[in-house]
Amino acid sequence: MPTVRPRHPITETDEIAHALSTARRAWPELSDKPTALLRQLILAGERSIDDRSARRRHAIEATAG
């Protein structure tokens, strides 16, 4: 599909294969769509980082002062 956005090739290393296997269990409806699984993994990772940062900020604010 044509796009003006950057594309990011990813080589399926052992670690990526394991992550895809885990993702297939989490999102079985996408099990035959590795690109969609990678997208879900990326977004889940981003949410996890955001959640961790928010918890850290909350802990700092709760103990400040």
All heavy atoms as a GROMACS GRO file, in nm:
protein
  511
    1MET      N    1   0.085  -0.117   0.000
    1MET     CA    2   0.000   0.000   0.000
    1MET      C    3   0.090   0.124   0.000
    1MET      O    4   0.179   0.136   0.083
    1MET     CB    5  -0.090  -0.004   0.124
    1MET     CG    6  -0.167   0.123   0.145
    1MET     SD    7  -0.266   0.126   0.297
    1MET     CE    8  -0.380  -0.006   0.264
    2PRO      N    9   0.067   0.217  -0.092
    2PRO     CA   10   0.149   0.338  -0.096
    2PRO      C   11   0.129   0.424   0.028
    2PRO      O   12   0.019   0.432   0.083
    2PRO     CB   13   0.098   0.412  -0.219
    2PRO     CG   14   0.021   0.312  -0.298
    2PRO     CD   15  -0.028   0.208  -0.200
    3THR      N   16   0.237   0.486   0.073
    3THR     CA   17   0.231   0.574   0.189
    3THR      C   18   0.346   0.673   0.182
    3THR      O   19   0.448   0.645   0.121
    3THR     CB   20   0.238   0.495   0.321
    3THR    OG1   21   0.226   0.587   0.430
    3THR    CG2   22   0.365   0.417   0.334
    4VAL      N   23   0.326   0.787   0.244
    4VAL     CA   24   0.436   0.884   0.255
    4VAL      C   25   0.505   0.870   0.390
    4VAL      O   26   0.605   0.934   0.416
    4VAL     CB   27   0.385   1.030   0.238
    4VAL    CG1   28   0.330   1.049   0.097
    4VAL    CG2   29   0.280   1.064   0.342
    5ARG      N   30   0.452   0.784   0.474
    5ARG     CA   31   0.510   0.762   0.606
    5ARG      C   32   0.629   0.667   0.598
    5ARG      O   33   0.634   0.580   0.511
    5ARG     CB   34   0.406   0.705   0.701
    5ARG     CG   35   0.294   0.805   0.728
    5ARG     CD   36   0.203   0.750   0.834
    5ARG     NE   37   0.105   0.848   0.872
    5ARG     CZ   38   0.116   0.926   0.979
    5ARG    NH1   39   0.221   0.917   1.057
    5ARG    NH2   40   0.022   1.013   1.007
    6PRO      N   41   0.722   0.679   0.692
    6PRO     CA   42   0.837   0.588   0.693
    6PRO      C   43   0.793   0.445   0.722
    6PRO      O   44   0.696   0.422   0.794
    6PRO     CB   45   0.924   0.638   0.807
    6PRO     CG   46   0.872   0.771   0.845
    6PRO     CD   47   0.732   0.781   0.798
    7ARG      N   48   0.865   0.352   0.664
    7ARG     CA   49   0.842   0.210   0.691
    7ARG      C   50   0.961   0.159   0.773
    7ARG      O   51   1.070   0.212   0.762
    7ARG     CB   52   0.831   0.131   0.561
    7ARG     CG   53   0.707   0.170   0.483
    7ARG     CD   54   0.697   0.085   0.357
    7ARG     NE   55   0.582   0.122   0.278
    7ARG     CZ   56   0.460   0.068   0.289
    7ARG    NH1   57   0.441  -0.028   0.378
    7ARG    NH2   58   0.362   0.108   0.214
    8HIS      N   59   0.938   0.056   0.853
    8HIS     CA   60   1.041   0.004   0.942
    8HIS      C   61   1.052  -0.147   0.925
    8HIS      O   62   0.970  -0.222   0.979
    8HIS     CB   63   1.008   0.038   1.088
    8HIS     CG   64   0.985   0.184   1.109
    8HIS    ND1   65   1.088   0.274   1.118
    8HIS    CD2   66   0.871   0.256   1.120
    8HIS    CE1   67   1.039   0.395   1.136
    8HIS    NE2   68   0.907   0.386   1.137
    9PRO      N   69   1.154  -0.192   0.854
    9PRO     CA   70   1.171  -0.337   0.840
    9PRO      C   71   1.220  -0.398   0.972
    9PRO      O   72   1.300  -0.339   1.044
    9PRO     CB   73   1.276  -0.352   0.730
    9PRO     CG   74   1.352  -0.224   0.733
    9PRO     CD   75   1.255  -0.117   0.781
   10ILE      N   76   1.170  -0.516   1.003
   10ILE     CA   77   1.211  -0.587   1.124
   10ILE      C   78   1.247  -0.730   1.086
   10ILE      O   79   1.168  -0.800   1.023
   10ILE     CB   80   1.097  -0.589   1.230
   10ILE    CG1   81   1.062  -0.447   1.272
   10ILE    CG2   82   1.136  -0.674   1.350
   10ILE    CD1   83   0.944  -0.438   1.365
   11THR      N   84   1.365  -0.771   1.123
   11THR     CA   85   1.408  -0.908   1.099
   11THR      C   86   1.356  -0.997   1.211
   11THR      O   87   1.363  -0.961   1.328
   11THR     CB   88   1.563  -0.916   1.095
   11THR    OG1   89   1.608  -0.831   0.990
   11THR    CG2   90   1.610  -1.058   1.072
   12GLU      N   91   1.302  -1.111   1.175
   12GLU     CA   92   1.247  -1.202   1.276
   12GLU      C   93   1.360  -1.281   1.342
   12GLU      O   94   1.390  -1.393   1.302
   12GLU     CB   95   1.142  -1.295   1.216
   12GLU     CG   96   1.067  -1.370   1.324
   12GLU     CD   97   0.949  -1.447   1.271
   12GLU    OE1   98   0.871  -1.390   1.193
   12GLU    OE2   99   0.935  -1.564   1.310
   13THR      N  100   1.416  -1.223   1.445
   13THR     CA  101   1.516  -1.291   1.527
   13THR      C  102   1.443  -1.388   1.619
   13THR      O  103   1.320  -1.393   1.622
   13THR     CB  104   1.593  -1.188   1.612
   13THR    OG1  105   1.499  -1.123   1.698
   13THR    CG2  106   1.664  -1.085   1.526
   14ASP      N  107   1.520  -1.464   1.696
   14ASP     CA  108   1.458  -1.556   1.792
   14ASP      C  109   1.369  -1.480   1.891
   14ASP      O  110   1.261  -1.526   1.926
   14ASP     CB  111   1.564  -1.635   1.868
   14ASP     CG  112   1.638  -1.735   1.780
   14ASP    OD1  113   1.587  -1.768   1.671
   14ASP    OD2  114   1.746  -1.780   1.822
   15GLU      N  115   1.416  -1.362   1.935
   15GLU     CA  116   1.339  -1.283   2.031
   15GLU      C  117   1.210  -1.232   1.970
   15GLU      O  118   1.104  -1.234   2.034
   15GLU     CB  119   1.421  -1.164   2.082
   15GLU     CG  120   1.540  -1.203   2.167
   15GLU     CD  121   1.666  -1.230   2.086
   15GLU    OE1  122   1.661  -1.224   1.960
   15GLU    OE2  123   1.770  -1.257   2.147
   16ILE      N  124   1.216  -1.189   1.845
   16ILE     CA  125   1.095  -1.140   1.777
   16ILE      C  126   0.999  -1.256   1.753
   16ILE      O  127   0.877  -1.242   1.771
   16ILE     CB  128   1.130  -1.068   1.645
   16ILE    CG1  129   1.218  -0.945   1.671
   16ILE    CG2  130   1.003  -1.030   1.567
   16ILE    CD1  131   1.154  -0.838   1.755
   17ALA      N  132   1.052  -1.371   1.714
   17ALA     CA  133   0.967  -1.489   1.694
   17ALA      C  134   0.895  -1.526   1.824
   17ALA      O  135   0.776  -1.559   1.823
   17ALA     CB  136   1.050  -1.607   1.643
   18HIS      N  137   0.966  -1.519   1.935
   18HIS     CA  138   0.905  -1.549   2.066
   18HIS      C  139   0.797  -1.446   2.098
   18HIS      O  140   0.688  -1.482   2.146
   18HIS     CB  141   1.012  -1.552   2.175
   18HIS     CG  142   0.958  -1.590   2.308
   18HIS    ND1  143   0.916  -1.498   2.401
   18HIS    CD2  144   0.934  -1.712   2.362
   18HIS    CE1  145   0.871  -1.561   2.507
   18HIS    NE2  146   0.881  -1.691   2.486
   19ALA      N  147   0.826  -1.318   2.072
   19ALA     CA  148   0.726  -1.213   2.097
   19ALA      C  149   0.603  -1.234   2.010
   19ALA      O  150   0.489  -1.216   2.057
   19ALA     CB  151   0.787  -1.076   2.071
   20LEU      N  152   0.621  -1.273   1.884
   20LEU     CA  153   0.508  -1.299   1.797
   20LEU      C  154   0.427  -1.419   1.846
   20LEU      O  155   0.303  -1.418   1.841
   20LEU     CB  156   0.555  -1.322   1.653
   20LEU     CG  157   0.597  -1.197   1.578
   20LEU    CD1  158   0.668  -1.235   1.448
   20LEU    CD2  159   0.479  -1.106   1.551
   21SER      N  160   0.495  -1.520   1.897
   21SER     CA  161   0.426  -1.637   1.951
   21SER      C  162   0.340  -1.597   2.071
   21SER      O  163   0.224  -1.638   2.084
   21SER     CB  164   0.528  -1.742   1.992
   21SER     OG  165   0.465  -1.852   2.050
   22THR      N  166   0.396  -1.514   2.157
   22THR     CA  167   0.322  -1.463   2.273
   22THR      C  168   0.203  -1.379   2.227
   22THR      O  169   0.091  -1.391   2.278
   22THR     CB  170   0.414  -1.380   2.364
   22THR    OG1  171   0.521  -1.464   2.407
   22THR    CG2  172   0.339  -1.325   2.485
   23ALA      N  173   0.226  -1.295   2.127
   23ALA     CA  174   0.120  -1.209   2.074
   23ALA      C  175   0.007  -1.291   2.013
   23ALA      O  176  -0.110  -1.255   2.024
   23ALA     CB  177   0.177  -1.112   1.972
   24ARG      N  178   0.040  -1.401   1.948
   24ARG     CA  179  -0.064  -1.487   1.888
   24ARG      C  180  -0.158  -1.541   1.996
   24ARG      O  181  -0.278  -1.558   1.971
   24ARG     CB  182  -0.001  -1.602   1.811
   24ARG     CG  183   0.053  -1.560   1.677
   24ARG     CD  184   0.106  -1.679   1.596
   24ARG     NE  185   0.167  -1.628   1.476
   24ARG     CZ  186   0.298  -1.602   1.463
   24ARG    NH1  187   0.380  -1.625   1.563
   24ARG    NH2  188   0.344  -1.554   1.350
   25ARG      N  189  -0.104  -1.568   2.114
   25ARG     CA  190  -0.189  -1.615   2.223
   25ARG      C  191  -0.276  -1.501   2.278
   25ARG      O  192  -0.390  -1.523   2.318
   25ARG     CB  193  -0.104  -1.678   2.333
   25ARG     CG  194  -0.044  -1.811   2.292
   25ARG     CD  195   0.020  -1.886   2.408
   25ARG     NE  196   0.128  -1.813   2.474
   25ARG     CZ  197   0.254  -1.809   2.432
   25ARG    NH1  198   0.288  -1.871   2.321
   25ARG    NH2  199   0.346  -1.743   2.500
   26ALA      N  200  -0.220  -1.380   2.281
   26ALA     CA  201  -0.295  -1.265   2.334
   26ALA      C  202  -0.401  -1.217   2.236
   26ALA      O  203  -0.508  -1.173   2.278
   26ALA     CB  204  -0.198  -1.152   2.365
   27TRP      N  205  -0.370  -1.223   2.106
   27TRP     CA  206  -0.461  -1.174   2.002
   27TRP      C  207  -0.479  -1.283   1.896
   27TRP      O  208  -0.432  -1.270   1.782
   27TRP     CB  209  -0.407  -1.046   1.939
   27TRP     CG  210  -0.390  -0.935   2.037
   27TRP    CD1  211  -0.488  -0.864   2.099
   27TRP    CD2  212  -0.266  -0.882   2.086
   27TRP    NE1  213  -0.432  -0.770   2.183
   27TRP    CE2  214  -0.297  -0.779   2.178
   27TRP    CE3  215  -0.131  -0.912   2.063
   27TRP    CZ2  216  -0.199  -0.706   2.244
   27TRP    CZ3  217  -0.034  -0.839   2.130
   27TRP    CH2  218  -0.068  -0.738   2.219
   28PRO      N  219  -0.548  -1.392   1.929
   28PRO     CA  220  -0.562  -1.504   1.835
   28PRO      C  221  -0.629  -1.465   1.704
   28PRO      O  222  -0.603  -1.528   1.600
   28PRO     CB  223  -0.643  -1.608   1.912
   28PRO     CG  224  -0.707  -1.534   2.024
   28PRO     CD  225  -0.621  -1.415   2.054
   29GLU      N  226  -0.712  -1.363   1.706
   29GLU     CA  227  -0.778  -1.320   1.582
   29GLU      C  228  -0.679  -1.263   1.481
   29GLU      O  229  -0.711  -1.249   1.362
   29GLU     CB  230  -0.889  -1.218   1.613
   29GLU     CG  231  -0.841  -1.082   1.660
   29GLU     CD  232  -0.802  -1.073   1.807
   29GLU    OE1  233  -0.798  -1.177   1.876
   29GLU    OE2  234  -0.776  -0.962   1.853
   30LEU      N  235  -0.559  -1.230   1.527
   30LEU     CA  236  -0.455  -1.177   1.438
   30LEU      C  237  -0.344  -1.277   1.413
   30LEU      O  238  -0.240  -1.242   1.357
   30LEU     CB  239  -0.394  -1.049   1.501
   30LEU     CG  240  -0.490  -0.935   1.533
   30LEU    CD1  241  -0.417  -0.823   1.604
   30LEU    CD2  242  -0.557  -0.886   1.406
   31SER      N  243  -0.364  -1.402   1.450
   31SER     CA  244  -0.256  -1.499   1.448
   31SER      C  245  -0.193  -1.520   1.311
   31SER      O  246  -0.076  -1.554   1.301
   31SER     CB  247  -0.302  -1.633   1.505
   31SER     OG  248  -0.402  -1.689   1.423
   32ASP      N  249  -0.268  -1.496   1.205
   32ASP     CA  250  -0.214  -1.513   1.070
   32ASP      C  251  -0.172  -1.380   1.007
   32ASP      O  252  -0.148  -1.373   0.886
   32ASP     CB  253  -0.315  -1.584   0.980
   32ASP     CG  254  -0.445  -1.505   0.963
   32ASP    OD1  255  -0.475  -1.421   1.051
   32ASP    OD2  256  -0.516  -1.528   0.864
   33LYS      N  257  -0.160  -1.275   1.090
   33LYS     CA  258  -0.124  -1.142   1.041
   33LYS      C  259  -0.007  -1.087   1.122
   33LYS      O  260  -0.025  -1.009   1.216
   33LYS     CB  261  -0.245  -1.048   1.051
   33LYS     CG  262  -0.362  -1.095   0.969
   33LYS     CD  263  -0.482  -1.008   0.991
   33LYS     CE  264  -0.595  -1.064   0.906
   33LYS     NZ  265  -0.723  -1.038   0.964
   34PRO      N  266   0.117  -1.127   1.088
   34PRO     CA  267   0.231  -1.084   1.168
   34PRO      C  268   0.250  -0.933   1.176
   34PRO      O  269   0.290  -0.881   1.281
   34PRO     CB  270   0.351  -1.152   1.100
   34PRO     CG  271   0.303  -1.200   0.970
   34PRO     CD  272   0.155  -1.213   0.977
   35THR      N  273   0.217  -0.861   1.072
   35THR     CA  274   0.230  -0.715   1.077
   35THR      C  275   0.134  -0.656   1.179
   35THR      O  276   0.171  -0.567   1.257
   35THR     CB  277   0.205  -0.654   0.938
   35THR    OG1  278   0.300  -0.710   0.846
   35THR    CG2  279   0.222  -0.503   0.940
   36ALA      N  280   0.012  -0.706   1.183
   36ALA     CA  281  -0.085  -0.659   1.281
   36ALA      C  282  -0.042  -0.696   1.423
   36ALA      O  283  -0.060  -0.617   1.516
   36ALA     CB  284  -0.223  -0.716   1.251
   37LEU      N  285   0.017  -0.814   1.439
   37LEU     CA  286   0.067  -0.854   1.570
   37LEU      C  287   0.180  -0.763   1.616
   37LEU      O  288   0.184  -0.722   1.732
   37LEU     CB  289   0.116  -0.999   1.567
   37LEU     CG  290   0.008  -1.106   1.557
   37LEU    CD1  291   0.071  -1.242   1.529
   37LEU    CD2  292  -0.075  -1.110   1.684
   38LEU      N  293   0.271  -0.730   1.524
   38LEU     CA  294   0.380  -0.638   1.559
   38LEU      C  295   0.326  -0.502   1.599
   38LEU      O  296   0.372  -0.441   1.695
   38LEU     CB  297   0.477  -0.625   1.442
   38LEU     CG  298   0.566  -0.746   1.418
   38LEU    CD1  299   0.637  -0.734   1.284
   38LEU    CD2  300   0.667  -0.762   1.530
   39ARG      N  301   0.224  -0.455   1.528
   39ARG     CA  302   0.163  -0.326   1.562
   39ARG      C  303   0.104  -0.332   1.703
   39ARG      O  304   0.125  -0.242   1.785
   39ARG     CB  305   0.055  -0.290   1.461
   39ARG     CG  306  -0.011  -0.158   1.488
   39ARG     CD  307  -0.116  -0.125   1.378
   39ARG     NE  308  -0.174   0.004   1.403
   39ARG     CZ  309  -0.273   0.026   1.490
   39ARG    NH1  310  -0.324  -0.073   1.561
   39ARG    NH2  311  -0.321   0.147   1.507
   40GLN      N  312   0.032  -0.440   1.735
   40GLN     CA  313  -0.026  -0.455   1.868
   40GLN      C  314   0.083  -0.460   1.975
   40GLN      O  315   0.068  -0.400   2.082
   40GLN     CB  316  -0.112  -0.581   1.875
   40GLN     CG  317  -0.242  -0.571   1.798
   40GLN     CD  318  -0.332  -0.464   1.855
   40GLN    OE1  319  -0.334  -0.352   1.806
   40GLN    NE2  320  -0.406  -0.497   1.958
   41LEU      N  321   0.192  -0.533   1.948
   41LEU     CA  322   0.302  -0.540   2.043
   41LEU      C  323   0.363  -0.403   2.067
   41LEU      O  324   0.394  -0.366   2.182
   41LEU     CB  325   0.409  -0.636   1.993
   41LEU     CG  326   0.379  -0.784   2.007
   41LEU    CD1  327   0.479  -0.866   1.927
   41LEU    CD2  328   0.381  -0.824   2.154
   42ILE      N  329   0.382  -0.327   1.961
   42ILE     CA  330   0.439  -0.192   1.975
   42ILE      C  331   0.348  -0.104   2.058
   42ILE      O  332   0.393  -0.034   2.150
   42ILE     CB  333   0.466  -0.131   1.836
   42ILE    CG1  334   0.583  -0.205   1.769
   42ILE    CG2  335   0.495   0.019   1.847
   42ILE    CD1  336   0.597  -0.176   1.621
   43LEU      N  337   0.219  -0.107   2.029
   43LEU     CA  338   0.125  -0.023   2.102
   43LEU      C  339   0.113  -0.067   2.249
   43LEU      O  340   0.105   0.017   2.339
   43LEU     CB  341  -0.012  -0.024   2.034
   43LEU     CG  342  -0.014   0.040   1.895
   43LEU    CD1  343  -0.151   0.020   1.829
   43LEU    CD2  344   0.023   0.186   1.901
   44ALA      N  345   0.115  -0.198   2.273
   44ALA     CA  346   0.110  -0.248   2.411
   44ALA      C  347   0.236  -0.206   2.486
   44ALA      O  348   0.229  -0.169   2.604
   44ALA     CB  349   0.096  -0.400   2.411
   45GLY      N  350   0.349  -0.210   2.421
   45GLY     CA  351   0.473  -0.165   2.483
   45GLY      C  352   0.469  -0.018   2.518
   45GLY      O  353   0.512   0.024   2.627
   46GLU      N  354   0.416   0.062   2.428
   46GLU     CA  355   0.404   0.206   2.452
   46GLU      C  356   0.313   0.233   2.571
   46GLU      O  357   0.345   0.313   2.659
   46GLU     CB  358   0.352   0.276   2.326
   46GLU     CG  359   0.352   0.426   2.334
   46GLU     CD  360   0.218   0.484   2.374
   46GLU    OE1  361   0.116   0.413   2.364
   46GLU    OE2  362   0.216   0.599   2.418
   47ARG      N  363   0.201   0.162   2.578
   47ARG     CA  364   0.109   0.179   2.692
   47ARG      C  365   0.176   0.138   2.823
   47ARG      O  366   0.161   0.204   2.925
   47ARG     CB  367  -0.019   0.099   2.670
   47ARG     CG  368  -0.114   0.161   2.571
   47ARG     CD  369  -0.249   0.092   2.567
   47ARG     NE  370  -0.240  -0.048   2.529
   47ARG     CZ  371  -0.245  -0.093   2.405
   47ARG    NH1  372  -0.258  -0.010   2.304
   47ARG    NH2  373  -0.238  -0.222   2.379
   48SER      N  374   0.253   0.031   2.818
   48SER     CA  375   0.323  -0.015   2.937
   48SER      C  376   0.424   0.088   2.986
   48SER      O  377   0.432   0.115   3.106
   48SER     CB  378   0.395  -0.147   2.906
   48SER     OG  379   0.473  -0.188   3.014
   49ILE      N  380   0.497   0.148   2.895
   49ILE     CA  381   0.593   0.252   2.931
   49ILE      C  382   0.521   0.373   2.989
   49ILE      O  383   0.562   0.428   3.091
   49ILE     CB  384   0.679   0.290   2.810
   49ILE    CG1  385   0.772   0.174   2.773
   49ILE    CG2  386   0.760   0.418   2.837
   49ILE    CD1  387   0.839   0.189   2.638
   50ASP      N  388   0.412   0.414   2.924
   50ASP     CA  389   0.334   0.528   2.974
   50ASP      C  390   0.279   0.500   3.114
   50ASP      O  391   0.285   0.586   3.202
   50ASP     CB  392   0.217   0.560   2.881
   50ASP     CG  393   0.259   0.640   2.759
   50ASP    OD1  394   0.375   0.685   2.753
   50ASP    OD2  395   0.174   0.658   2.670
   51ASP      N  396   0.226   0.378   3.135
   51ASP     CA  397   0.172   0.342   3.266
   51ASP      C  398   0.280   0.345   3.373
   51ASP      O  399   0.259   0.396   3.484
   51ASP     CB  400   0.108   0.203   3.262
   51ASP     CG  401  -0.021   0.199   3.182
   51ASP    OD1  402  -0.074   0.306   3.147
   51ASP    OD2  403  -0.067   0.086   3.153
   52ARG      N  404   0.396   0.290   3.341
   52ARG     CA  405   0.507   0.287   3.437
   52ARG      C  406   0.551   0.429   3.471
   52ARG      O  407   0.575   0.462   3.587
   52ARG     CB  408   0.623   0.207   3.381
   52ARG     CG  409   0.737   0.190   3.478
   52ARG     CD  410   0.843   0.098   3.428
   52ARG     NE  411   0.862   0.110   3.284
   52ARG     CZ  412   0.946   0.039   3.214
   52ARG    NH1  413   1.021  -0.050   3.273
   52ARG    NH2  414   0.958   0.055   3.085
   53SER      N  415   0.559   0.516   3.369
   53SER     CA  416   0.598   0.655   3.394
   53SER      C  417   0.495   0.727   3.480
   53SER      O  418   0.530   0.804   3.570
   53SER     CB  419   0.614   0.729   3.260
   53SER     OG  420   0.721   0.676   3.187
   54ALA      N  421   0.367   0.701   3.454
   54ALA     CA  422   0.261   0.764   3.532
   54ALA      C  423   0.267   0.717   3.678
   54ALA      O  424   0.252   0.798   3.770
   54ALA     CB  425   0.124   0.733   3.472
   55ARG      N  426   0.288   0.588   3.700
   55ARG     CA  427   0.299   0.537   3.837
   55ARG      C  428   0.420   0.599   3.909
   55ARG      O  429   0.411   0.633   4.027
   55ARG     CB  430   0.311   0.384   3.837
   55ARG     CG  431   0.180   0.314   3.808
   55ARG     CD  432   0.189   0.164   3.838
   55ARG     NE  433   0.301   0.098   3.775
   55ARG     CZ  434   0.298   0.044   3.652
   55ARG    NH1  435   0.187   0.048   3.581
   55ARG    NH2  436   0.404  -0.017   3.603
   56ARG      N  437   0.529   0.614   3.837
   56ARG     CA  438   0.649   0.674   3.897
   56ARG      C  439   0.622   0.820   3.935
   56ARG      O  440   0.654   0.863   4.045
   56ARG     CB  441   0.766   0.665   3.801
   56ARG     CG  442   0.895   0.717   3.859
   56ARG     CD  443   1.012   0.691   3.764
   56ARG     NE  444   1.136   0.730   3.825
   56ARG     CZ  445   1.187   0.853   3.822
   56ARG    NH1  446   1.123   0.949   3.759
   56ARG    NH2  447   1.301   0.881   3.880
   57ARG      N  448   0.559   0.896   3.843
   57ARG     CA  449   0.526   1.036   3.873
   57ARG      C  450   0.433   1.045   3.994
   57ARG      O  451   0.451   1.130   4.080
   57ARG     CB  452   0.462   1.103   3.752
   57ARG     CG  453   0.561   1.152   3.649
   57ARG     CD  454   0.496   1.242   3.545
   57ARG     NE  455   0.382   1.181   3.479
   57ARG     CZ  456   0.390   1.100   3.374
   57ARG    NH1  457   0.507   1.068   3.324
   57ARG    NH2  458   0.282   1.051   3.319
   58HIS      N  459   0.335   0.956   4.000
   58HIS     CA  460   0.240   0.956   4.111
   58HIS      C  461   0.313   0.927   4.242
   58HIS      O  462   0.288   0.993   4.344
   58HIS     CB  463   0.129   0.855   4.088
   58HIS     CG  464   0.033   0.846   4.201
   58HIS    ND1  465  -0.057   0.946   4.229
   58HIS    CD2  466   0.014   0.750   4.294
   58HIS    CE1  467  -0.127   0.912   4.336
   58HIS    NE2  468  -0.086   0.794   4.377
   59ALA      N  469   0.404   0.831   4.240
   59ALA     CA  470   0.479   0.796   4.362
   59ALA      C  471   0.565   0.914   4.407
   59ALA      O  472   0.575   0.943   4.525
   59ALA     CB  473   0.565   0.673   4.338
   60ILE      N  474   0.626   0.983   4.313
   60ILE     CA  475   0.709   1.098   4.347
   60ILE      C  476   0.622   1.209   4.408
   60ILE      O  477   0.657   1.266   4.510
   60ILE     CB  478   0.784   1.151   4.223
   60ILE    CG1  479   0.894   1.049   4.184
   60ILE    CG2  480   0.844   1.288   4.247
   60ILE    CD1  481   0.957   1.075   4.048
   61GLU      N  482   0.507   1.236   4.344
   61GLU     CA  483   0.418   1.340   4.396
   61GLU      C  484   0.363   1.302   4.533
   61GLU      O  485   0.349   1.388   4.621
   61GLU     CB  486   0.303   1.362   4.298
   61GLU     CG  487   0.349   1.430   4.169
   61GLU     CD  488   0.243   1.426   4.059
   61GLU    OE1  489   0.130   1.377   4.085
   61GLU    OE2  490   0.274   1.474   3.949
   62ALA      N  491   0.333   1.175   4.554
   62ALA     CA  492   0.276   1.130   4.682
   62ALA      C  493   0.375   1.138   4.796
   62ALA      O  494   0.336   1.154   4.912
   62ALA     CB  495   0.223   0.987   4.667
   63THR      N  496   0.503   1.128   4.764
   63THR     CA  497   0.603   1.129   4.871
   63THR      C  498   0.682   1.259   4.876
   63THR      O  499   0.771   1.273   4.961
   63THR     CB  500   0.702   1.012   4.852
   63THR    OG1  501   0.764   1.023   4.724
   63THR    CG2  502   0.631   0.878   4.863
   64ALA      N  503   0.649   1.352   4.790
   64ALA     CA  504   0.723   1.480   4.788
   64ALA      C  505   0.682   1.565   4.909
   64ALA      O  506   0.569   1.560   4.956
   64ALA     CB  507   0.694   1.555   4.659
   65GLY      N  508   0.778   1.641   4.954
   65GLY     CA  509   0.746   1.739   5.043
   65GLY      C  510   0.745   1.762   5.178
   65GLY      O  511   0.713   1.829   5.256
   0.00000   0.00000   0.00000
